[in-house]
Amino acid sequence: MRDFRKLDIWNNGIEIVKQIYIISEKLPAVEKFGLKSQITRAAISIPSNIAEGCSRNSELEFKRFFRDSYWVTFRSRNAVNYYNRIKIDFFD
């Protein structure tokens, strides 16, 4: 089993989670179960998939979890883009 904590990509994923939580705290309460939940769950999936992939014995499964983690970054980016477009309405 690989030690995911030693991987730069996993540590970068943790940093993404931290930044997403900072952004999500700025969202209004009405978004607690909407955008805030979606954006934080997507971000958490990035390092979680990497960690789970490291627990797999086959190289094919290991790569599949890394690929899944990569795909989740698009979901996270989309949520951040959505936030950037609507935040003006929330905070003006």
NUZASE-299448 format. One record per residue (C-alpha): x, y, z; residue in one letter. Coordinates in Angstrom, 2 decimals. Layout:
N
        x        y        z  aa
        X        Y        Z   A
...
This chain:
92
        x        y        z  aa
     0.00     0.00     0.00   M
     1.25     3.47    -0.90   R
     1.42     6.28     1.65   D
    -0.81     8.95     0.13   F
     0.33    11.54     2.70   R
     3.74    11.62     1.03   K
     2.32    12.51    -2.38   L
     2.49    16.13    -3.48   D
    -0.76    15.69    -5.39   I
    -2.60    14.62    -2.21   W
    -1.14    17.56    -0.27   N
    -2.20    19.90    -3.08   N
    -5.69    18.41    -2.80   G
    -5.75    19.20     0.91   I
    -4.80    22.80     0.11   E
    -7.68    22.96    -2.36   I
   -10.03    21.77     0.39   V
    -8.76    24.49     2.74   K
    -9.28    27.19     0.10   Q
   -12.75    25.91    -0.78   I
   -13.77    26.02     2.88   Y
   -12.57    29.63     3.09   I
   -14.59    30.54     0.00   I
   -17.65    28.60     1.14   S
   -17.77    30.43     4.48   E
   -18.47    33.62     2.55   K
   -21.64    32.18     1.06   L
   -24.96    33.23     2.58   P
   -26.86    30.88     4.89   A
   -29.39    30.15     2.15   V
   -26.62    28.27     0.30   E
   -25.70    26.02     3.26   K
   -27.38    22.97     1.72   F
   -26.93    24.04    -1.89   G
   -23.75    25.46    -3.36   L
   -21.80    25.33    -0.08   K
   -22.50    21.64     0.37   S
   -21.76    20.84    -3.26   Q
   -18.52    22.79    -3.45   I
   -17.11    21.36    -0.21   T
   -18.10    17.78    -1.05   R
   -16.49    18.08    -4.47   A
   -13.27    19.47    -2.99   A
   -13.07    16.76    -0.34   I
   -13.45    14.14    -3.07   S
   -10.14    15.17    -4.64   I
    -7.73    14.04    -1.89   P
   -10.15    11.30    -0.80   S
    -9.99     9.62    -4.21   N
    -6.20     9.87    -4.18   I
    -6.05     8.29    -0.71   A
    -8.43     5.52    -1.71   E
    -6.47     4.85    -4.89   G
    -3.34     4.40    -2.82   C
    -5.04     1.62    -0.88   S
    -5.64    -0.43    -4.03   R
    -3.33    -3.26    -4.97   N
    -3.71    -3.15    -8.72   S
    -2.11    -0.44   -10.81   E
    -5.30    -0.20   -12.89   L
    -7.44     0.59    -9.85   E
    -4.80     2.99    -8.53   F
    -4.91     4.93   -11.80   K
    -8.71     4.86   -11.91   R
    -8.96     6.68    -8.57   F
    -6.45     9.27    -9.72   F
    -8.49     9.77   -12.89   R
   -11.66    10.14   -10.80   D
    -9.90    12.72    -8.65   S
    -8.92    14.65   -11.78   Y
   -12.52    14.66   -12.99   W
   -13.73    15.98    -9.65   V
   -11.46    19.00   -10.06   T
   -13.70    20.06   -12.94   F
   -16.77    19.84   -10.71   R
   -14.98    21.94    -8.10   S
   -13.85    24.48   -10.67   R
   -17.37    24.74   -12.03   N
   -18.74    25.41    -8.55   A
   -16.10    28.09    -7.95   V
   -16.94    29.69   -11.30   N
   -20.61    29.67   -10.35   Y
   -19.75    31.26    -7.02   Y
   -17.69    33.96    -8.73   N
   -20.62    34.84   -11.01   R
   -23.25    35.02    -8.28   I
   -21.28    36.46    -5.37   K
   -21.94    39.98    -6.60   I
   -25.64    39.40    -6.07   D
   -25.05    38.03    -2.58   F
   -22.71    40.70    -1.30   F
   -23.85    43.92    -2.96   D
